Amino acid sequence: MEQAEARLFDAVALRGTTLRNRTVVSPMCQYSATDGIADDFHLVHLGRFALGGFGLVMAEATSISPEGRLTYGDLGLWDDGQVAPLRRIVDVVHAAGAAFGVQLAHAGPKAATLPPWMAESARPAHANWEIRSVTDEPYLDGWQRPVALSRDDLDRQIEQWRAAALRANAVGADVVELHMAHGYLLHAFLSPLSNTRSDEFGGSLEARMRFPLQVVDAVRTAWPDSKPLLVRVAAVDNGADGIDIEQTVAFAARLRDAGVDVIDCSSGGYGGAYVHPIVPGYQVAWAAELRARVGLPTVAVGLITDAEQADAIVRHGQADLVALGREALADPNWPVHAREQLAQYDGEDRFDLHPLQSRSWLAKRQRQLDRSRATEQTRKGSQ
C-alpha cells in the first residue's frame, strides 16, 4: 500500500518525541536575559508560540559558558541556577501542547558583541570579556580579537557542552539542537575560511570536522536516547572558497552516524557578503538535497511565510519540518491562520490546539466574519 504524503499539520515522531505538527519556531536571540537566566519576558515570548499552535518551540541560542555568549543578554545553561527558571517556561509550553527545544551554542569569534539596538559608545562594563575561537583571528576587521583555543581548552569545553546538555534535560526539553552555523564557534572549526589551524583540528575536512564531532559525541552520550538531537548547519558559506554542499553532505553523513536525528539547514557565516539570492524559501533546496543524499530528516528555514508554501515543502518531500523566525514574531498564531488557509483546499477539520485557540472559537470568529460580509453585501445591494 502506497504511503500517503506528509502534510504540514501531520504529527511526526522523532525517537521517543512526537511533535503535533511540522511547524517550528526557529531560535531567535532576544538579548533580554540577566546572567543567562530566563525571566517573565521569555515566558511570554515563548509561551505565546505554543498557544498559537506551533509543534516545536525552540528557545534562542543558549550558551554553554559565560564567555560563549553572543551578548551579555543571552540565555545560558552553564549553571544549575539557570535550570528552574527555564523549566517554568517548558512547563507552560508543554501545557499548551507543544514540544520545547534548546539550541546549545558557543558564539566563538562573535562573542561579546552588543544587542542590535545598543551603540558601541554606550557599551556597559559587563559587556566586556575575553573571547575564544578556533584561531586568534577576529570574525571581521574591527571586531574583538579572540584567544585561540588550546588542546586543553578544547578538552575542558567538551565537558561544558556535556554539562549543558544534562541541564537541558533537567529543564524538561524535548529536543536539543547544536548550533554549527552563522560564524559561531563550531562553524568556525568547520569552515576553511576561518579554520587555519595546523594541528589535528585544522586543514582537511576530516580534521575540521574533528572537534564538532567530539561535541556531538559528548552531547549524544549525555542526552537521553529517547530524545532527538538536531544540528543546525550552514549548508554553504557566503564565499565560493568556503563550505559547499558537498562538504556539508559529507559532514551530515558523519552526524547521522554519530546519532544526530535531524539537520536544520541554514547557510552563511563566513566569506564576506552573502552571494546566494535571497528569495522566498531560498534555503529549501539545500534541505532537500541533504535529506535525499544523507537519509536524515531536515528542517527548512528562511523566508518561509505562506501556508501553502510551507505545506508544499513537506508534501513534496523537501523537508520534514518547516521553521519560521521573523514570521512567527510577526504572527505568533501563524499555525492557526495557516490551518484555516489550508482547510479551504482539503476540506478537513484538523485543529488540535489548546482550548484558548479551540476550533469553537475559530468557528465563531468565522461566523461573525461571514455575517459581516453578508450584511455589507445586502447594504450595497439596496443602494
QUIRA-V81107 format. One record per residue. N is the residue number from 1. SS is DSSP state (A for helix, B for strand, O for the rest). PSI is psi in degrees with one decimal (* if undefined). D_FIRST is the distance of its C-alpha to the first C-alpha in whole Angstrom. Layout:
{{N | SS | PSI | D_FIRST} {N | SS | PSI | D_FIRST}}
//
This chain:
{{1 | O | 129.5 | 0} {2 | O | 133.2 | 4} {3 | O | 136.2 | 6} {4 | O | 145.9 | 9} {5 | O | 144.7 | 12} {6 | O | 153.2 | 15} {7 | O | 165.7 | 18} {8 | O | -36.4 | 22} {9 | O | 19.9 | 22} {10 | O | 145.9 | 19} {11 | O | 157.9 | 20} {12 | B | 134.8 | 20} {13 | B | 130.2 | 21} {14 | B | 107.7 | 23} {15 | O | -125.8 | 24} {16 | O | 8.8 | 26} {17 | B | 130.1 | 26} {18 | B | 123.8 | 24} {19 | B | 137.8 | 25} {20 | O | -21.9 | 24} {21 | O | -176.6 | 24} {22 | O | 9.3 | 24} {23 | B | 137.7 | 27} {24 | B | 136.7 | 30} {25 | B | 115.4 | 34} {26 | O | 146.5 | 35} {27 | O | 130.9 | 38} {28 | O | 117.3 | 41} {29 | O | 136.0 | 45} {30 | O | -14.7 | 47} {31 | O | 37.1 | 50} {32 | O | 12.3 | 51} {33 | O | 157.0 | 51} {34 | B | 120.9 | 55} {35 | O | 34.4 | 55} {36 | O | 6.0 | 51} {37 | B | 130.3 | 51} {38 | O | 145.8 | 48} {39 | O | -162.1 | 50} {40 | A | -32.5 | 50} {41 | A | -48.7 | 49} {42 | A | -33.6 | 46} {43 | A | -47.7 | 45} {44 | A | -45.2 | 45} {45 | A | -48.4 | 44} {46 | A | -34.4 | 40} {47 | A | -32.5 | 40} {48 | A | -29.3 | 40} {49 | A | -37.2 | 37} {50 | A | -43.5 | 35} {51 | A | -28.7 | 36} {52 | O | -4.1 | 35} {53 | O | 3.6 | 32} {54 | O | 150.5 | 31} {55 | O | -40.3 | 28} {56 | B | 125.1 | 30} {57 | B | 114.3 | 34} {58 | B | 129.4 | 36} {59 | B | 164.4 | 39} {60 | B | 170.4 | 42} {61 | B | 121.3 | 42} {62 | B | 116.7 | 44} {63 | B | 144.2 | 47} {64 | O | -10.2 | 47} {65 | O | 157.1 | 51} {66 | A | -40.9 | 53} {67 | A | -13.1 | 54} {68 | A | 3.0 | 51} {69 | O | 140.8 | 51} {70 | O | -45.9 | 50} {71 | O | 169.4 | 53} {72 | O | -11.6 | 55} {73 | O | 10.5 | 53} {74 | O | 152.5 | 49} {75 | B | 156.4 | 47} {76 | B | 157.5 | 48} {77 | O | 45.9 | 47} {78 | O | -3.4 | 49} {79 | O | 142.8 | 51} {80 | A | -25.9 | 51} {81 | A | -11.7 | 52} {82 | A | -5.7 | 50} {83 | A | -54.5 | 47} {84 | A | -44.2 | 48} {85 | A | -37.0 | 48} {86 | A | -33.4 | 45} {87 | A | -34.6 | 43} {88 | A | -39.0 | 45} {89 | A | -40.9 | 42} {90 | A | -41.2 | 39} {91 | A | -39.6 | 40} {92 | A | -44.6 | 40} {93 | A | -43.6 | 37} {94 | A | -41.7 | 35} {95 | A | -27.0 | 37} {96 | O | 3.0 | 35} {97 | O | 1.9 | 32} {98 | O | 160.8 | 31} {99 | B | 159.1 | 31} {100 | B | 136.5 | 34} {101 | B | 146.9 | 35} {102 | B | 127.4 | 38} {103 | B | 108.2 | 38} {104 | B | 139.3 | 41} {105 | B | 157.1 | 43} {106 | O | 121.8 | 46} {107 | O | -14.6 | 48} {108 | A | -123.1 | 50} {109 | A | -7.9 | 52} {110 | A | 5.3 | 51} {111 | O | 162.9 | 53} {112 | O | 31.2 | 56} {113 | O | -176.7 | 55} {114 | O | 153.8 | 56} {115 | O | 149.3 | 54} {116 | O | -20.0 | 53} {117 | O | -0.9 | 56} {118 | O | 131.2 | 59} {119 | O | 149.6 | 61} {120 | A | -32.6 | 62} {121 | A | -16.8 | 66} {122 | A | 13.1 | 65} {123 | O | 123.4 | 63} {124 | O | 161.2 | 64} {125 | A | -35.5 | 65} {126 | A | -0.4 | 62} {127 | A | 2.2 | 60} {128 | O | 130.4 | 61} {129 | O | 162.9 | 60} {130 | O | 133.1 | 60} {131 | O | 159.7 | 56} {132 | B | 146.1 | 55} {133 | B | -173.4 | 52} {134 | O | -36.7 | 51} {135 | O | -174.6 | 55} {136 | O | 12.8 | 58} {137 | O | 134.0 | 57} {138 | O | 158.8 | 56} {139 | O | -46.0 | 53} {140 | O | 161.5 | 55} {141 | O | 132.3 | 59} {142 | O | -10.3 | 61} {143 | O | 164.3 | 58} {144 | O | 140.3 | 59} {145 | O | 125.3 | 60} {146 | O | 169.6 | 58} {147 | B | 132.9 | 58} {148 | B | 133.6 | 56} {149 | O | 127.3 | 55} {150 | O | 171.6 | 56} {151 | A | -41.5 | 54} {152 | A | -38.9 | 55} {153 | A | -43.3 | 54} {154 | A | -40.7 | 51} {155 | A | -41.7 | 51} {156 | A | -37.0 | 52} {157 | A | -33.4 | 50} {158 | A | -41.9 | 47} {159 | A | -34.1 | 48} {160 | A | -41.1 | 48} {161 | A | -44.2 | 44} {162 | A | -45.6 | 43} {163 | A | -37.6 | 46} {164 | A | -37.0 | 44} {165 | A | -39.9 | 41} {166 | A | -39.8 | 42} {167 | A | -35.3 | 44} {168 | A | -37.5 | 40} {169 | A | -37.1 | 39} {170 | A | -30.2 | 42} {171 | O | -10.0 | 42} {172 | O | 15.6 | 38} {173 | O | 144.4 | 36} {174 | O | -24.0 | 32} {175 | B | 140.4 | 32} {176 | B | 136.7 | 35} {177 | B | 137.2 | 35} {178 | B | 128.2 | 37} {179 | B | 110.1 | 39} {180 | B | 37.4 | 39} {181 | O | 179.6 | 40} {182 | O | 24.3 | 43} {183 | O | 4.4 | 46} {184 | O | 175.6 | 45} {185 | A | -50.4 | 46} {186 | A | -31.8 | 43} {187 | A | -37.1 | 43} {188 | A | -32.1 | 46} {189 | A | -37.5 | 46} {190 | A | -33.6 | 43} {191 | O | 131.1 | 44} {192 | O | -15.4 | 47} {193 | O | -24.6 | 49} {194 | O | -29.2 | 50} {195 | O | 96.2 | 50} {196 | O | 22.8 | 53} {197 | O | 152.9 | 53} {198 | O | 6.4 | 55} {199 | O | -162.1 | 54} {200 | O | -4.8 | 50} {201 | O | 8.3 | 49} {202 | O | 160.2 | 49} {203 | O | -103.7 | 49} {204 | O | 164.7 | 46} {205 | A | -41.4 | 42} {206 | A | -43.2 | 42} {207 | A | -40.1 | 45} {208 | A | -27.4 | 44} {209 | A | -16.4 | 41} {210 | A | -53.2 | 43} {211 | A | -45.6 | 44} {212 | A | -38.4 | 41} {213 | A | -31.5 | 39} {214 | A | -38.2 | 42} {215 | A | -44.6 | 41} {216 | A | -45.5 | 38} {217 | A | -42.8 | 38} {218 | A | -42.5 | 41} {219 | A | -42.7 | 39} {220 | A | -33.7 | 36} {221 | A | -38.0 | 38} {222 | A | -29.3 | 39} {223 | O | 135.0 | 36} {224 | O | 144.0 | 34} {225 | O | -26.7 | 31} {226 | O | -6.8 | 29} {227 | O | 139.4 | 30} {228 | B | 149.3 | 29} {229 | B | 127.0 | 31} {230 | B | 155.6 | 31} {231 | B | 128.8 | 33} {232 | B | 122.9 | 35} {233 | B | 157.3 | 35} {234 | B | 101.6 | 37} {235 | O | -35.2 | 35} {236 | O | 145.9 | 38} {237 | O | 171.9 | 42} {238 | O | -43.7 | 44} {239 | O | 157.0 | 46} {240 | O | -22.7 | 45} {241 | O | 6.1 | 46} {242 | O | -154.4 | 44} {243 | O | 134.6 | 41} {244 | O | 178.0 | 38} {245 | A | -31.8 | 35} {246 | A | -42.1 | 35} {247 | A | -38.3 | 37} {248 | A | -36.6 | 34} {249 | A | -44.6 | 31} {250 | A | -42.6 | 34} {251 | A | -43.3 | 35} {252 | A | -34.7 | 31} {253 | A | -37.8 | 30} {254 | A | -37.8 | 33} {255 | A | -43.6 | 32} {256 | A | -46.4 | 28} {257 | A | -22.7 | 30} {258 | O | -0.6 | 33} {259 | O | 10.8 | 30} {260 | O | 141.0 | 30} {261 | O | -28.6 | 26} {262 | B | 140.5 | 27} {263 | B | 122.0 | 29} {264 | B | 113.3 | 31} {265 | B | 99.6 | 31} {266 | B | -160.6 | 35} {267 | O | 169.6 | 38} {268 | O | 165.8 | 41} {269 | O | -45.6 | 44} {270 | O | 150.1 | 47} {271 | O | 16.6 | 48} {272 | O | -145.1 | 50} {273 | O | 144.5 | 49} {274 | O | 125.6 | 45} {275 | O | -5.4 | 44} {276 | O | 139.2 | 41} {277 | O | 131.0 | 41} {278 | O | 99.5 | 40} {279 | O | 166.3 | 38} {280 | O | 126.6 | 35} {281 | O | 28.3 | 32} {282 | O | -15.3 | 34} {283 | O | 0.8 | 33} {284 | A | -38.5 | 29} {285 | A | -36.0 | 29} {286 | A | -39.6 | 30} {287 | A | -40.0 | 27} {288 | A | -40.8 | 25} {289 | A | -42.5 | 26} {290 | A | -41.7 | 27} {291 | A | -43.8 | 23} {292 | A | -40.1 | 22} {293 | A | -25.7 | 25} {294 | A | -25.0 | 25} {295 | O | 20.6 | 22} {296 | O | 147.5 | 23} {297 | B | 150.5 | 22} {298 | B | 159.9 | 25} {299 | B | 128.3 | 27} {300 | B | 137.1 | 28} {301 | B | 151.4 | 32} {302 | O | 101.7 | 35} {303 | O | 45.2 | 36} {304 | O | 114.9 | 32} {305 | O | -28.2 | 34} {306 | O | 144.0 | 32} {307 | A | -44.5 | 29} {308 | A | -39.3 | 27} {309 | A | -47.8 | 28} {310 | A | -43.2 | 26} {311 | A | -39.1 | 23} {312 | A | -36.4 | 23} {313 | A | -42.9 | 23} {314 | A | -46.8 | 20} {315 | A | -35.0 | 18} {316 | O | 3.5 | 19} {317 | O | 23.6 | 18} {318 | O | -29.6 | 22} {319 | O | 161.5 | 23} {320 | O | -24.1 | 21} {321 | B | 151.9 | 24} {322 | B | 123.4 | 27} {323 | B | 138.3 | 31} {324 | B | 138.4 | 34} {325 | O | -88.3 | 37} {326 | A | -30.3 | 40} {327 | A | -35.3 | 38} {328 | A | -37.5 | 37} {329 | A | -42.1 | 41} {330 | A | -32.0 | 42} {331 | O | 87.5 | 39} {332 | O | -17.5 | 38} {333 | O | 25.3 | 36} {334 | A | -43.7 | 34} {335 | A | -36.6 | 31} {336 | A | -48.5 | 32} {337 | A | -36.3 | 33} {338 | A | -40.0 | 30} {339 | A | -41.9 | 28} {340 | A | -43.2 | 30} {341 | A | -45.3 | 30} {342 | A | -29.1 | 26} {343 | A | -23.7 | 26} {344 | A | -21.3 | 28} {345 | A | -31.1 | 25} {346 | A | -7.4 | 22} {347 | O | 12.1 | 24} {348 | O | 155.0 | 23} {349 | O | 97.9 | 25} {350 | O | 41.2 | 24} {351 | O | 129.4 | 27} {352 | O | 43.6 | 28} {353 | O | 172.2 | 31} {354 | O | 149.7 | 34} {355 | A | -30.2 | 36} {356 | A | -19.4 | 39} {357 | A | 34.3 | 36} {358 | O | 162.7 | 34} {359 | A | -32.4 | 33} {360 | A | -39.2 | 36} {361 | A | -37.9 | 38} {362 | A | -38.6 | 36} {363 | A | -40.6 | 36} {364 | A | -42.2 | 40} {365 | A | -42.7 | 40} {366 | A | -41.0 | 38} {367 | A | -39.6 | 40} {368 | A | -41.6 | 43} {369 | A | -42.4 | 42} {370 | A | -43.8 | 41} {371 | A | -39.9 | 45} {372 | A | -41.9 | 47} {373 | A | -41.6 | 45} {374 | A | -40.6 | 46} {375 | A | -42.3 | 49} {376 | A | -39.8 | 50} {377 | A | -39.5 | 49} {378 | A | -41.9 | 51} {379 | A | -44.8 | 54} {380 | A | -35.2 | 54} {381 | A | -26.0 | 53} {382 | A | -7.9 | 57} {383 | O | * | 59}}
//
